[in-house]
Amino acid sequence: MSARAAGRTQRFVVSAFGLAAVAAALLVVLVVVGGPTESRAESPTVDGAEIALAPIVAAWPQGYTVTGTKSEPLYVEHITSTRDGDLYSVTIDVVAQGDSPLGVQKSAVRLTSDGGIRWIDGCTKTAADCLDDPGLRGFLSQAALLGALERHVLTADATGVARTLHGHPVVCVTDAALHPDAPPVVEGLDPCFSISTGALLGHWSTPSAAFVGPTLAEGLVDRPR
């Protein structure tokens, strides 16, 4: 190879490395300044702060699997909650003291294209409510939240309250805002959704200023899929 050709090759290699360095620097700047949507949704927020729902909901995946327990004085509920697109399911395996099985409860709903809630399995309500349930609560409640947004019961500028449940960032929405036409059984018990996946992880009691009721215990697993 001639000296001139060698020089051109060397300049090309140096230029290529220079361009690569510039691209890497730009990538670092973009990650630090902008960051992925999911990271922003999971960023720490002061408990009790009011936060916008729209960016959190937009970052939720189309599927999740949540496992955990809920303890009662005489038995323990082993709970598995899942989402697969528009299908939401929960299985509750009840075990008494001494590891005696007491039964398994299975429930499932589907979120329709117009924001309605249709029961697929385990409905114990009226026939009309099983076809379109205006008061869906409990561990299937992400469907109710997304349905409320679809039907504009919750508006695009709706907000929630940031809290932390066993180390998991959640956003709590008032039951009254989510179910304006279906009075609650217990007043002041607000559903709280995982900021990471949108799964219902627990309920915040405004009168008690604590997580109570249908709330998963410490050690829960909240995994997107």
C-alpha positions in Angstrom: 0.0 0.0 0.0 1.3 3.5 -0.9 2.1 6.1 1.8 -0.7 8.2 0.4 -3.3 5.4 0.6 -2.1 4.4 4.1 -2.6 8.0 5.2 -6.2 8.1 3.8 -6.9 4.8 5.6 -5.6 6.1 8.9 -7.7 9.3 8.5 -10.8 7.2 7.8 -10.3 5.0 10.9 -9.7 8.1 13.1 -12.8 9.8 11.6 -14.9 6.6 12.2 -13.8 6.4 15.8 -14.5 10.1 16.2 -18.0 9.7 14.9 -18.6 6.7 17.1 -17.5 8.8 20.1 -19.8 11.6 19.2 -22.8 9.2 18.8 -22.0 7.6 22.1 -22.0 11.0 23.8 -25.3 12.0 22.2 -26.8 8.7 23.4 -25.7 9.4 27.0 -27.2 12.9 26.8 -30.5 11.6 25.5 -30.7 8.9 28.2 -29.9 11.4 31.0 -32.1 14.2 29.7 -35.0 12.3 28.2 -34.9 8.7 29.4 -37.4 6.0 28.5 -41.1 6.5 29.3 -41.1 3.5 31.6 -38.2 4.9 33.7 -40.0 8.2 34.1 -43.2 6.4 35.2 -41.2 4.5 37.8 -39.2 7.5 39.1 -39.5 8.1 42.8 -42.2 10.6 43.9 -42.9 11.9 47.3 -45.7 10.0 49.0 -48.9 12.0 49.1 -48.0 14.1 46.0 -50.7 14.6 43.3 -49.5 13.1 40.0 -51.0 13.0 36.5 -52.5 9.7 35.4 -52.0 10.0 31.7 -48.3 9.4 31.4 -48.4 6.6 33.9 -51.2 4.8 32.1 -49.4 5.3 28.7 -46.4 3.4 30.0 -48.3 0.4 31.3 -47.6 -2.9 29.5 -50.3 -5.1 27.9 -49.7 -7.9 30.4 -48.6 -8.5 34.0 -48.4 -11.3 36.6 -48.8 -10.4 40.3 -48.5 -12.9 43.1 -48.9 -12.3 46.8 -50.8 -13.1 49.9 -53.4 -11.5 52.1 -53.6 -12.8 55.7 -56.8 -13.0 57.8 -57.0 -14.2 61.4 -57.9 -17.8 60.5 -56.7 -18.2 56.9 -54.4 -16.9 54.2 -55.4 -16.0 50.7 -52.7 -16.8 48.0 -53.5 -14.4 45.2 -52.4 -14.5 41.5 -53.6 -11.6 39.3 -52.9 -11.5 35.6 -53.5 -9.3 32.6 -53.3 -10.5 29.0 -54.4 -7.7 26.7 -58.0 -6.9 27.4 -58.5 -10.0 29.7 -58.0 -9.7 33.4 -58.0 -12.7 35.7 -57.5 -13.4 39.4 -57.2 -16.7 41.3 -57.5 -16.7 45.1 -56.5 -19.9 46.8 -57.6 -19.9 50.4 -55.6 -21.9 53.0 -56.6 -22.3 56.6 -54.2 -22.6 59.6 -52.5 -25.9 59.3 -52.3 -25.7 55.5 -55.8 -27.0 55.1 -57.3 -26.0 51.7 -60.6 -24.1 51.9 -61.2 -23.6 48.2 -60.2 -21.7 45.1 -62.0 -18.7 43.7 -61.5 -17.7 40.0 -62.7 -14.5 38.4 -62.1 -12.9 35.0 -63.4 -9.9 33.1 -62.8 -8.5 29.7 -62.5 -4.8 28.8 -64.6 -4.1 25.7 -63.7 -1.6 23.0 -66.1 1.0 24.3 -64.8 0.8 27.9 -67.4 -1.6 29.2 -66.6 -4.4 31.7 -67.9 -7.9 30.8 -67.5 -10.8 33.2 -66.0 -14.0 31.7 -65.8 -16.1 34.9 -67.0 -15.9 38.5 -69.6 -13.2 38.3 -72.0 -13.2 41.3 -73.9 -10.0 40.3 -77.0 -9.4 38.3 -77.2 -10.5 34.7 -77.0 -6.9 33.6 -74.0 -6.2 35.7 -72.3 -9.3 34.4 -72.6 -8.0 30.9 -71.4 -4.5 31.8 -70.3 -3.9 35.4 -70.2 -0.3 36.4 -68.9 -1.1 39.9 -66.0 -3.4 39.3 -63.7 -3.4 42.3 -60.9 -5.5 43.9 -57.9 -7.1 42.2 -59.4 -6.7 38.7 -59.7 -3.0 39.0 -57.2 -2.0 36.4 -59.9 -2.9 33.9 -62.3 -0.4 35.7 -59.7 2.4 35.5 -59.0 1.9 31.8 -62.7 1.6 31.1 -63.3 4.9 33.0 -60.7 6.6 30.9 -62.2 5.2 27.7 -65.7 6.3 28.6 -64.4 9.8 29.8 -65.6 9.1 33.4 -62.0 10.0 34.2 -60.8 12.8 32.0 -57.5 13.1 30.2 -56.2 15.5 33.0 -57.2 13.2 35.8 -54.7 12.8 38.7 -54.0 10.3 41.5 -51.9 10.3 44.6 -48.4 8.8 44.7 -47.8 6.3 47.5 -45.5 3.4 48.2 -46.7 -0.1 49.2 -44.0 -2.5 50.4 -41.4 -0.7 48.3 -43.6 -0.7 45.2 -44.6 2.8 43.8 -48.3 3.0 43.3 -50.8 5.7 42.3 -54.1 5.8 44.2 -57.3 7.0 42.6 -60.4 7.9 44.7 -63.2 5.3 44.5 -65.7 8.1 44.0 -63.8 9.3 40.9 -63.6 5.8 39.5 -67.2 4.7 40.3 -69.4 7.8 40.4 -72.5 5.8 39.8 -71.7 2.9 42.1 -71.5 3.8 45.8 -68.8 1.8 47.7 -69.4 -0.7 50.5 -66.7 1.0 52.5 -66.3 4.8 52.3 -62.8 6.2 51.8 -61.2 3.1 50.5 -59.3 4.0 47.3 -57.7 1.5 44.8 -53.9 1.8 44.3 -52.3 0.7 41.1 -48.7 -0.3 40.4 -46.9 2.5 38.5 -44.8 -0.2 36.8 -47.6 -2.5 35.5 -51.0 -0.9 36.4 -52.0 -4.0 38.5 -54.1 -3.3 41.6 -51.8 -3.9 44.6 -53.8 -2.6 47.4 -56.3 0.0 48.9 -55.6 3.2 50.8 -57.9 4.2 53.6 -58.2 8.0 53.9 -59.8 7.8 57.4 -57.0 5.5 58.6 -54.2 7.0 56.6 -53.0 3.4 55.9 -53.2 0.5 53.4 -56.1 -1.7 54.5 -58.7 -4.1 53.1 -57.9 -5.9 49.8 -54.1 -5.2 49.9 -51.3 -7.6 49.2 -48.8 -8.3 52.0 -45.1 -7.6 52.0 -43.2 -9.9 49.6 -45.6 -9.5 46.6 -44.2 -9.9 43.1 -45.3 -7.4 40.4 -43.9 -8.4 37.0 -44.7 -7.1 33.5 -45.0 -9.5 30.6 
